[in-house]
């Protein structure tokens, strides 16, 4: 690493620490620490918080590299779907409804929302445990993505980068909570936006691409915007369907992830929601399209994945194409994407354990001060756990980055998308239907991992370990199946099961609130 690269990274890290110190006195209560106080955030900050949580190092290093190498430029359809469905449509459908209902119910977390919406404390406990468990592999995948970049581009051991990322993120998260996170997200979002545009310029200017000439080569090799060709073997496992599953998982999955839904809780008002809808959609389009487009150029640079691992594709491309002096900026881009996502995931996890398990079931009389302190401590604990798992994964190469994320997203969205989305839209959604989705999706996930794993690895010949590996590799397909099950089962079971008391439904949908977002 040359001096200017080191300086850029150092300035960024010092800036994040400065934000933590600046916000240390602004998060004294649970509401301050988790929801940025009673006033809420404006549209720009809410949108950047949403976008930087949505797109992490997993997108740049894991997804863009792996699926760009597999699908070519057609991988950009994932980014386009993310912008239209995962940002624009999600904000239009969910933001106002979520904000109003969580204010009416005084719900601070997703499990808290389920408990008060459906009148079931056990649902709070079960959903909190599910969230905590399945956010860990997602956080670990963020660490792995960042470690890959620094180890390849700068020859810095991945574990060193993991420790630095963990330390800085934990520092500003512990001191400032969501206030610090939202400020850093805004800065990190700007860095990501500018960094992706700069990367696009240099990759388009590279001799292999030559301002678009290389795109014709990709198209001729069925790696263009439309892949073409026919899939061999099982249609469901072919390239075209794999791309469809990825678009659906990454675009609809964020409709029910606790760390993204949390951004709707904190948006300020109607004006902020309009701003957030537009800004988050533009941000998602630029980041998503840019990352997958760069990944889609990979086969112009390499015939096979560097080191035989598609997680190495983007880091190696960055090292080979970008000049010294810009490497530091791109490293900061991936750092920014990683830290923002890690902070949101850690905050979501610590809050469900503290509010939904500790205060909700263990010590209901706990003071606000003690709950806030415990939330800070558990945020650190979550960071430590995720760091440890990421380190072990880097040693044993348990599974690919992209599939760790896919398993996390698919399981969480499969459990919660029906009870959450229909819960804020449809008055007739029932408690039994919500339970059917949560428990049924958990069971379905594990059954599908085994069944699809053996189907891909070979019935009667594959070992259990090989089948599980193949099953986890099909996590995008499994996630989409579980999301479809969740929506269909929640709707259909609600038609035939006991309705919620009328007063509970009225409280959730009709209770007058101050400054309601109409």
C-alpha positions as CSV (number, residue, x, y, z in Angstrom):
1,X,0.0,0.0,0.0
2,X,1.4,3.4,-1.0
3,X,1.2,6.4,1.2
4,X,-1.9,8.0,-0.4
5,X,-3.9,4.8,0.0
6,X,-3.0,4.5,3.6
7,X,-3.9,8.2,4.2
8,X,-7.3,7.9,2.6
9,X,-8.2,4.8,4.7
10,X,-6.8,6.4,7.8
11,X,-8.8,9.7,7.3
12,X,-12.0,7.6,6.8
13,X,-11.5,5.6,10.0
14,X,-10.6,8.7,12.0
15,X,-13.8,10.4,10.7
16,X,-15.9,7.4,11.9
17,X,-14.4,7.6,15.3
18,X,-15.0,11.4,15.4
19,X,-18.7,10.8,14.7
20,X,-18.9,8.3,17.5
21,X,-17.4,10.9,19.9
22,X,-19.7,13.6,18.6
23,X,-22.8,11.6,19.1
24,X,-21.9,10.0,22.5
25,X,-24.3,12.2,24.5
26,X,-27.2,11.9,22.0
27,X,-28.2,8.3,22.8
28,X,-29.1,8.3,26.5
29,X,-32.4,6.4,26.3
30,X,-33.6,3.3,24.5
31,X,-35.6,5.5,22.0
32,X,-32.5,7.7,21.4
33,X,-30.2,4.7,21.0
34,X,-32.5,2.6,18.8
35,X,-34.7,5.1,17.0
36,X,-32.7,8.3,16.9
37,X,-35.1,10.0,19.3
38,X,-38.7,11.0,18.9
39,X,-38.2,13.5,16.0
40,X,-36.9,10.9,13.5
41,X,-34.7,11.3,10.4
42,X,-35.2,13.3,7.3
43,X,-35.6,11.6,3.9
44,X,-32.0,11.8,2.7
45,X,-30.6,10.3,5.9
46,X,-33.3,7.6,6.0
47,X,-32.7,6.7,2.3
48,X,-28.9,6.5,2.7
49,X,-29.3,4.4,5.9
50,X,-31.6,2.1,3.9
51,X,-29.3,1.9,0.9
52,X,-26.0,1.4,2.8
53,X,-27.7,-1.4,4.9
54,X,-29.0,-3.0,1.7
55,X,-25.7,-3.0,-0.2
56,X,-22.6,-4.3,1.7
57,X,-19.3,-5.9,0.9
58,X,-21.2,-9.0,0.1
59,X,-22.7,-7.3,-2.9
60,X,-19.4,-6.0,-4.2
61,X,-17.2,-8.9,-3.4
62,X,-19.5,-12.0,-3.2
63,X,-22.5,-11.4,-5.4
64,X,-21.0,-9.2,-8.1
65,X,-18.0,-11.4,-8.5
66,X,-19.7,-14.7,-8.4
67,X,-22.8,-14.0,-10.4
68,X,-21.1,-11.6,-12.8
69,X,-18.7,-14.4,-13.6
70,X,-21.6,-16.8,-14.0
71,X,-24.1,-14.6,-15.9
72,X,-22.0,-11.9,-17.5
73,X,-23.6,-8.5,-17.9
74,X,-27.1,-10.0,-17.4
75,X,-26.2,-9.9,-13.7
76,X,-27.2,-6.2,-13.8
77,X,-30.8,-7.3,-13.8
78,X,-30.3,-8.1,-10.1
79,X,-29.3,-4.5,-9.5
80,X,-32.2,-3.2,-11.5
81,X,-34.7,-5.4,-9.7
82,X,-33.2,-4.3,-6.4
83,X,-33.8,-0.6,-7.3
84,X,-37.4,-1.1,-8.6
85,X,-38.7,-3.7,-6.2
86,X,-36.3,-3.6,-3.3
87,X,-36.2,0.2,-3.0
88,X,-38.9,2.0,-4.9
89,X,-41.8,-0.4,-4.5
90,X,-40.8,-1.4,-1.0
91,X,-40.9,2.3,0.2
92,X,-44.1,3.0,-1.6
93,X,-45.9,0.0,-0.1
94,X,-44.3,-0.3,3.4
95,X,-42.8,3.0,4.6
96,X,-45.9,5.0,5.5
97,X,-47.9,1.9,6.8
98,X,-45.0,0.7,8.9
99,X,-44.3,4.1,10.4
100,X,-48.0,4.7,11.4
101,X,-48.5,1.2,12.8
102,X,-45.3,1.1,14.8
103,X,-46.2,4.5,16.3
104,X,-49.7,3.3,17.2
105,X,-48.4,0.1,18.8
106,X,-45.3,1.7,20.2
107,X,-43.3,-1.1,18.6
108,X,-39.5,-0.7,18.6
109,X,-38.4,-3.9,16.9
110,X,-39.8,-6.4,14.5
111,X,-40.5,-9.0,17.2
112,X,-42.1,-6.3,19.3
113,X,-44.3,-5.4,16.3
114,X,-45.4,-9.1,15.9
115,X,-46.2,-9.3,19.6
116,X,-48.4,-6.2,19.7
117,X,-49.9,-6.7,16.2
118,X,-51.0,-10.3,16.9
119,X,-51.2,-10.2,20.7
120,X,-48.7,-13.0,21.4
121,X,-45.7,-12.7,23.6
122,X,-44.3,-16.1,22.5
123,X,-44.2,-14.9,19.0
124,X,-41.9,-12.1,20.2
125,X,-39.5,-14.5,21.8
126,X,-39.4,-17.0,18.9
127,X,-38.9,-14.3,16.2
128,X,-36.2,-12.6,18.3
129,X,-34.2,-15.9,18.5
130,X,-34.6,-16.5,14.8
131,X,-33.4,-13.0,13.9
132,X,-30.4,-13.3,16.2
133,X,-29.3,-16.7,14.9
134,X,-29.7,-15.9,11.2
135,X,-28.2,-12.5,11.2
136,X,-24.9,-13.9,12.4
137,X,-24.0,-15.6,9.1
138,X,-24.9,-12.5,7.2
139,X,-22.6,-10.4,9.4
140,X,-19.9,-13.0,9.0
141,X,-20.2,-12.8,5.2
142,X,-19.7,-9.0,5.4
143,X,-16.4,-9.6,7.2
144,X,-15.3,-12.2,4.7
145,X,-16.0,-10.0,1.8
146,X,-13.9,-7.2,3.2
147,X,-11.1,-9.5,4.2
148,X,-10.9,-10.9,0.7
149,X,-10.5,-7.4,-0.8
150,X,-7.6,-6.4,1.5
151,X,-5.8,-9.7,1.4
152,X,-5.7,-9.7,-2.4
153,X,-5.4,-6.0,-3.2
154,X,-3.1,-4.9,-0.3
155,X,-1.7,-8.2,0.9
156,X,-3.0,-7.5,4.4
157,X,-4.1,-10.6,6.3
158,X,-7.9,-10.8,6.4
159,X,-8.1,-11.2,10.2
160,X,-6.3,-7.9,10.6
161,X,-9.0,-6.1,8.5
162,X,-11.7,-8.0,10.4
163,X,-10.4,-6.7,13.7
164,X,-10.1,-3.1,12.5
165,X,-13.6,-3.2,11.0
166,X,-15.0,-4.7,14.2
167,X,-13.3,-2.3,16.5
168,X,-14.3,0.9,14.7
169,X,-17.9,-0.3,14.1
170,X,-18.3,-1.4,17.7
171,X,-16.9,1.9,18.9
172,X,-19.3,4.2,17.1
173,X,-22.2,1.8,17.6
174,X,-21.6,1.5,21.4
175,X,-21.3,5.3,21.9
176,X,-23.9,6.7,19.5
177,X,-26.3,3.9,18.6
178,X,-28.6,4.6,15.6
179,X,-27.8,8.4,15.7
180,X,-24.2,7.6,15.0
181,X,-25.1,4.9,12.6
182,X,-27.3,7.2,10.5
183,X,-24.7,9.9,10.4
184,X,-22.0,7.5,9.3
185,X,-24.4,5.9,6.8
186,X,-24.9,9.3,5.1
187,X,-21.2,9.8,4.7
188,X,-20.6,6.2,3.7
189,X,-23.4,6.4,1.2
190,X,-21.8,9.4,-0.5
191,X,-18.5,7.5,-0.6
192,X,-20.1,4.4,-2.1
193,X,-22.0,6.5,-4.7
194,X,-18.9,8.4,-5.9
195,X,-16.7,5.3,-5.6
196,X,-18.9,3.2,-7.9
197,X,-19.0,5.9,-10.5
198,X,-15.2,6.1,-10.5
199,X,-14.9,2.3,-10.8
200,X,-17.2,2.3,-13.7
201,X,-15.1,4.9,-15.5
202,X,-11.9,3.0,-15.1
203,X,-13.3,-0.4,-16.0
204,X,-15.0,1.0,-19.1
205,X,-11.6,2.5,-20.1
206,X,-9.7,-0.7,-19.5
207,X,-8.3,-2.2,-22.8
208,X,-10.4,-5.4,-22.3
209,X,-13.6,-3.3,-22.4
210,X,-12.4,-0.3,-24.4
211,X,-15.5,1.8,-23.9
212,X,-18.0,-0.9,-24.8
213,X,-16.2,-3.0,-27.5
214,X,-15.8,-5.8,-25.0
215,X,-19.6,-5.9,-24.5
216,X,-20.0,-7.3,-28.0
217,X,-17.6,-10.1,-27.1
218,X,-19.7,-10.9,-24.0
219,X,-22.9,-10.9,-26.1
220,X,-21.3,-13.2,-28.6
221,X,-20.4,-15.6,-25.8
222,X,-23.9,-15.5,-24.3
223,X,-22.7,-13.4,-21.4
224,X,-24.4,-10.1,-22.5
225,X,-27.4,-8.3,-21.2
226,X,-29.6,-11.3,-22.3
227,X,-27.7,-14.5,-21.8
228,X,-29.6,-16.6,-24.4
229,X,-28.7,-20.3,-24.9
230,X,-30.4,-23.2,-23.3
231,X,-29.9,-24.7,-19.9
232,X,-28.7,-28.3,-19.6
233,X,-30.0,-30.7,-17.0
234,X,-32.6,-29.7,-14.5
235,X,-34.4,-26.5,-15.6
236,X,-34.6,-25.2,-12.1
237,X,-30.8,-25.4,-11.6
238,X,-30.0,-23.8,-15.0
239,X,-28.5,-20.3,-15.4
240,X,-31.7,-18.5,-16.4
241,X,-33.7,-19.7,-13.4
242,X,-30.8,-19.1,-11.1
243,X,-30.7,-15.5,-12.2
244,X,-34.5,-15.2,-11.7
245,X,-34.2,-16.6,-8.1
246,X,-31.4,-14.2,-7.3
247,X,-33.4,-11.2,-8.5
248,X,-36.5,-12.3,-6.5
249,X,-34.5,-13.1,-3.3
250,X,-32.5,-9.9,-3.2
251,X,-35.4,-7.6,-4.3
252,X,-38.2,-9.0,-2.2
253,X,-36.0,-10.3,0.7
254,X,-35.4,-6.7,2.0
255,X,-39.2,-6.4,2.5
256,X,-38.9,-8.4,5.7
257,X,-35.4,-8.0,7.0
258,X,-35.4,-6.4,10.5
259,X,-32.3,-4.2,9.7
260,X,-34.0,-2.6,6.6
261,X,-37.5,-2.4,8.0
262,X,-36.0,-0.5,11.0
263,X,-35.4,2.4,8.7
264,X,-39.2,2.9,8.3
265,X,-39.6,3.2,12.0
266,X,-37.3,6.2,12.2
267,X,-38.3,8.2,9.1
268,X,-39.7,11.6,10.2
269,X,-42.8,12.5,8.2
270,X,-44.7,12.4,4.9
271,X,-42.2,14.7,3.2
272,X,-39.3,12.5,4.4
273,X,-41.0,9.4,3.0
274,X,-41.3,11.0,-0.4
275,X,-37.7,12.0,-0.3
276,X,-36.6,8.6,0.9
277,X,-38.5,6.8,-1.8
278,X,-36.8,8.7,-4.6
279,X,-33.3,8.9,-3.1
280,X,-33.1,5.3,-2.0
281,X,-34.3,4.2,-5.5
282,X,-31.6,6.2,-7.3
283,X,-29.0,5.1,-4.8
284,X,-29.9,1.4,-5.3
285,X,-29.9,1.8,-9.1
286,X,-26.4,3.3,-9.2
287,X,-24.9,1.0,-6.6
288,X,-26.6,-2.2,-7.7
289,X,-26.2,-1.6,-11.5
290,X,-22.6,-0.5,-11.1
291,X,-21.5,-3.4,-8.9
292,X,-23.1,-6.1,-11.0
293,X,-22.0,-4.4,-14.3
294,X,-18.4,-4.5,-13.1
295,X,-18.8,-8.1,-12.1
296,X,-20.3,-8.9,-15.4
297,X,-17.1,-7.8,-17.2
298,X,-15.1,-10.4,-15.3
299,X,-14.8,-13.0,-18.1
300,X,-13.2,-10.3,-20.3
301,X,-10.3,-10.3,-17.8
302,X,-10.0,-13.9,-16.7
303,X,-10.9,-17.3,-18.3
304,X,-11.3,-18.9,-14.9
305,X,-11.9,-17.4,-11.5
306,X,-8.6,-16.2,-9.9
307,X,-7.4,-18.8,-7.4
308,X,-10.4,-21.0,-8.4
309,X,-12.7,-18.9,-6.1
310,X,-15.2,-16.4,-7.5
311,X,-15.0,-14.4,-4.2
312,X,-11.6,-13.4,-5.6
313,X,-12.9,-12.0,-8.9
314,X,-13.7,-8.4,-7.9
315,X,-10.7,-7.9,-5.6
316,X,-8.3,-9.1,-8.3
317,X,-10.0,-6.9,-11.0
318,X,-9.6,-3.9,-8.7
319,X,-5.9,-4.7,-8.2
320,X,-5.3,-5.2,-11.9
321,X,-7.2,-2.3,-13.3
322,X,-7.3,0.6,-10.8
323,X,-4.2,2.8,-10.4
324,X,-2.4,3.4,-7.1
325,X,-4.0,6.3,-5.3
326,X,-7.5,5.1,-6.1
327,X,-7.1,1.8,-4.4
328,X,-7.5,3.5,-1.0
329,X,-10.7,5.2,-2.2
330,X,-12.2,1.8,-3.4
331,X,-11.0,0.2,-0.1
332,X,-13.0,2.9,1.7
333,X,-16.0,2.2,-0.5
334,X,-16.1,-1.4,0.6
335,X,-15.3,-0.5,4.1
336,X,-18.2,1.9,4.1
337,X,-20.5,-0.7,2.7
338,X,-19.4,-3.2,5.2
339,X,-19.5,-1.0,8.3
340,X,-22.9,0.4,7.6
341,X,-24.4,-3.0,7.1
342,X,-22.6,-4.5,10.1
343,X,-23.8,-1.6,12.3
344,X,-27.4,-2.1,11.3
345,X,-27.3,-5.9,11.7
346,X,-25.6,-5.6,15.1
347,X,-28.2,-3.0,16.2
348,X,-31.0,-5.2,15.0
349,X,-29.6,-8.2,16.8
350,X,-28.8,-6.5,20.1
351,X,-32.2,-4.8,20.2
352,X,-34.2,-8.0,19.8
353,X,-32.2,-9.7,22.5
354,X,-32.5,-6.8,24.9
355,X,-36.0,-5.5,24.3
356,X,-37.8,-8.6,23.2
357,X,-36.0,-11.3,25.2
358,X,-34.5,-9.6,28.3
359,X,-37.1,-6.9,29.0
360,X,-39.9,-8.8,27.3
361,X,-39.5,-12.1,29.1
362,X,-36.8,-12.1,31.7
363,X,-36.9,-8.8,33.5
364,X,-39.9,-6.8,32.5
365,X,-39.3,-4.2,35.2
366,X,-35.8,-3.3,33.9
367,X,-35.2,0.4,33.8
368,X,-34.6,2.3,30.6
369,X,-31.1,3.1,31.6
370,X,-30.2,-0.6,32.2
371,X,-31.9,-1.7,29.0
372,X,-29.9,0.9,27.0
373,X,-26.6,-0.2,28.6
374,X,-27.3,-3.8,27.9
375,X,-28.2,-3.0,24.3
376,X,-24.8,-1.3,23.9
377,X,-23.0,-4.3,25.4
378,X,-24.9,-6.8,23.3
379,X,-24.1,-4.9,20.2
380,X,-20.4,-5.4,21.0
381,X,-21.0,-9.1,21.8
382,X,-22.7,-9.6,18.4
383,X,-19.8,-8.0,16.6
384,X,-17.4,-10.3,18.5
385,X,-19.4,-13.4,17.6
386,X,-19.7,-12.5,13.9
387,X,-16.0,-11.7,13.8
388,X,-15.1,-15.1,15.3
389,X,-17.3,-16.9,12.8
390,X,-15.9,-15.0,9.9
391,X,-12.4,-15.8,11.1
392,X,-13.2,-19.5,11.3
393,X,-14.8,-19.4,7.9
394,X,-11.7,-17.8,6.4
395,X,-9.6,-20.6,7.8
396,X,-11.8,-23.6,6.9
397,X,-13.6,-22.1,3.9
398,X,-16.9,-23.4,5.1
399,X,-19.0,-21.8,2.3
400,X,-19.0,-19.1,-0.2
401,X,-19.8,-15.5,0.8
402,X,-22.8,-15.2,-1.5
403,X,-24.4,-18.3,-0.1
404,X,-23.9,-17.2,3.5
405,X,-25.9,-14.1,2.7
406,X,-28.5,-16.0,0.7
407,X,-29.2,-18.4,3.5
408,X,-29.6,-15.6,6.0
409,X,-31.8,-13.5,3.8
410,X,-33.9,-16.4,2.6
411,X,-34.6,-17.8,6.1
412,X,-35.5,-14.5,7.6
413,X,-37.6,-13.3,4.7
414,X,-39.3,-16.7,4.5
415,X,-40.3,-16.6,8.1
416,X,-41.5,-12.9,8.3
417,X,-42.5,-11.5,4.9
418,X,-46.1,-12.8,5.1
419,X,-46.8,-11.8,8.8
420,X,-45.1,-8.5,8.3
421,X,-46.3,-7.3,4.9
422,X,-49.8,-8.6,5.2
423,X,-49.8,-7.5,8.8
424,X,-49.4,-3.8,7.9
425,X,-51.7,-4.0,4.9
426,X,-54.5,-6.4,5.7
427,X,-56.7,-6.2,8.8
428,X,-57.8,-9.8,8.6
429,X,-54.3,-11.3,9.1
430,X,-54.5,-13.7,12.0
431,X,-52.2,-15.0,14.8
432,X,-52.4,-18.6,13.5
433,X,-51.4,-17.5,10.0
434,X,-48.4,-15.7,11.4
435,X,-47.3,-18.8,13.3
436,X,-47.9,-20.9,10.3
437,X,-45.4,-18.8,8.3
438,X,-42.7,-18.5,11.0
439,X,-42.6,-22.2,12.0
440,X,-43.5,-23.6,8.6
441,X,-40.7,-21.6,6.8
442,X,-38.1,-22.7,9.3
443,X,-39.0,-26.3,8.8
444,X,-39.3,-25.9,5.0
445,X,-35.9,-24.2,4.8
446,X,-34.1,-27.2,6.4
447,X,-36.1,-29.8,4.5
448,X,-35.3,-28.1,1.2
449,X,-31.6,-27.8,2.0
450,X,-31.5,-31.6,2.4
451,X,-33.9,-32.5,-0.4
452,X,-32.4,-30.2,-3.0
453,X,-28.9,-31.0,-1.8
454,X,-29.3,-34.7,-2.4
455,X,-31.1,-34.0,-5.7
456,X,-28.1,-32.0,-6.9
457,X,-25.4,-34.1,-5.4
458,X,-26.9,-37.5,-6.3
459,X,-29.5,-39.6,-4.4
460,X,-27.9,-42.7,-2.9
461,X,-24.3,-41.7,-3.8
462,X,-23.7,-38.3,-2.1
463,X,-22.6,-38.0,1.5
464,X,-24.6,-36.0,4.0
465,X,-22.0,-33.3,4.1
466,X,-21.8,-33.0,0.3
467,X,-25.6,-32.8,0.1
468,X,-25.8,-30.0,2.7
469,X,-23.1,-28.1,0.8
470,X,-25.2,-28.4,-2.4
471,X,-28.3,-27.5,-0.5
472,X,-26.8,-24.3,1.0
473,X,-25.6,-23.5,-2.5
474,X,-29.2,-23.4,-3.6
475,X,-30.1,-20.9,-0.9
476,X,-31.5,-18.3,-3.4
477,X,-34.0,-20.8,-4.7
478,X,-34.9,-22.0,-1.2
479,X,-35.4,-18.4,0.0
480,X,-37.7,-17.6,-2.9
481,X,-39.8,-20.8,-2.3
482,X,-40.0,-19.9,1.4
483,X,-41.1,-16.3,0.7
484,X,-43.8,-17.6,-1.6
485,X,-44.9,-20.1,1.0
486,X,-45.0,-17.3,3.7
487,X,-47.2,-15.0,1.7
488,X,-49.6,-17.8,0.5
489,X,-49.9,-19.5,3.8
490,X,-50.4,-16.3,5.8
491,X,-53.2,-15.2,3.4
492,X,-54.9,-18.6,3.1
493,X,-54.7,-19.5,6.8
494,X,-56.1,-16.1,7.8
495,X,-59.2,-16.9,5.8
496,X,-60.0,-19.9,7.9
497,X,-58.7,-19.2,11.4
498,X,-59.9,-17.2,14.4
499,X,-59.9,-13.4,13.8
500,X,-58.1,-11.1,16.2
501,X,-60.2,-9.1,18.6
502,X,-61.7,-6.0,17.0
503,X,-60.2,-3.7,19.5
504,X,-56.7,-4.9,18.7
505,X,-57.2,-4.5,15.0
506,X,-58.6,-1.0,15.5
507,X,-55.6,-0.1,17.7
508,X,-53.2,-1.2,14.9
509,X,-55.0,0.4,12.0
510,X,-57.3,3.2,13.3
511,X,-55.9,4.5,16.6
512,X,-55.5,8.3,16.3
513,X,-51.8,9.4,16.6
514,X,-50.1,12.7,16.7
515,X,-48.6,13.8,13.4
516,X,-49.8,10.8,11.6
517,X,-48.1,10.2,8.2
518,X,-51.2,10.2,6.0
